[in-house]
């Protein structure tokens, strides 16, 4: 048998299917399965969004190839929207549309780093960032976080001076939910600029910050485009993860480089969803704000549950995720998560999936479930026991 690429072959299987496989053994004896594994919107797509998707899919023009950088209407609409979000002046030339946030990240990394070079990730990391680097032959350098799961500034300074090509941050964070304050991001960006490295800021969950809060002021800084690229996903805000649509915000030179990568990966992102989202950005603003309020209520329900479970601790929470310390010190997080899924019908991700030193944690993607369902966690976690050794 011919050999596989060892950079891919040595990777573990995709994590979400593995935990869902555990949950299929659950017999339902404790009630409905509570799936807090994958970060997907736990409420339906807006009817108008579905209508526009159908209308655009039926148009002949969208069966042909489109612009590699994205549909002009979407690039214009998103540039205007992002300008309002950040209080900055962006144009369509700053936007490249991709097939989801993961593809946006891969395009950026391929445009920035060569095999054999290094990119820094905060600990714990988003696993797809780590595996993308691994399969491209790019080293992943860990950056320590503080007790609130924010990047440690001294660690950032040290790694930035070590010859890396880029630092990658996710805020609101996946897996912890931690939100990086604007002042911290400004300090980190200044370090990146001083060391002439790229800062890739993944803001997939940006729209679930408190309403009216600018995530940061980095796009106001003169020359930001020389060292900064932002990643965004339409999946969560518009409830269309199956249509795979994301965006990069960067300087025009970076957009040109990403276009070279994209032309070989996919040529262009799906065209009919782009046309539909271009309509939805201005039209569904109130609906998105209402969803933000709903996610806040789900976070409140998660906090409420944990106040009555003294052995379980929320270490960080925000946007879609709670990073929870389980009470079984010395037990692998996979053992705890598998038992929860198989016997208690609670599906979550082991902390070990997010890097070394995370065995004491589980990631609960609470946005997947409504508040009433989240409250059912109390009984199951209170009764949860591991087999005695």
Secondary structure, DSSP 8 states (H G I E B T S, - for coil): -----HHHHTS---HHHHHHHHHTT--STTSS-EE-SS---SS---HHHHHHHHHHHT-GGGGS---TT--HHHHHHHHHHHHHHHTS---GGGEEEESSHHHHHHHHHHHH--TT-EEEEESS--HHHHHHHHHTT-EEEEE-B-TTS-B-HHHHHHHHTTT-SEEEEESS-TTT-----HHHHHHHHHHHHHTT-EEEEE-TTGGGS-TT--S-SGGGSTTGGGTEEEEEEHHHHHT-GGG--EEEE--HHHHHHHHHHHHHHTSS--HHHHHHHHHHHHHTHHHHHHHHHHHHHHHHHHHHHHHT-TTSEEEEEETTEEEEE-S-TTS-HHHHHHHHHHHH-EE-EEGGGG-TT-TTEEEE-GGGS-HHHHHTHHHHHHH------
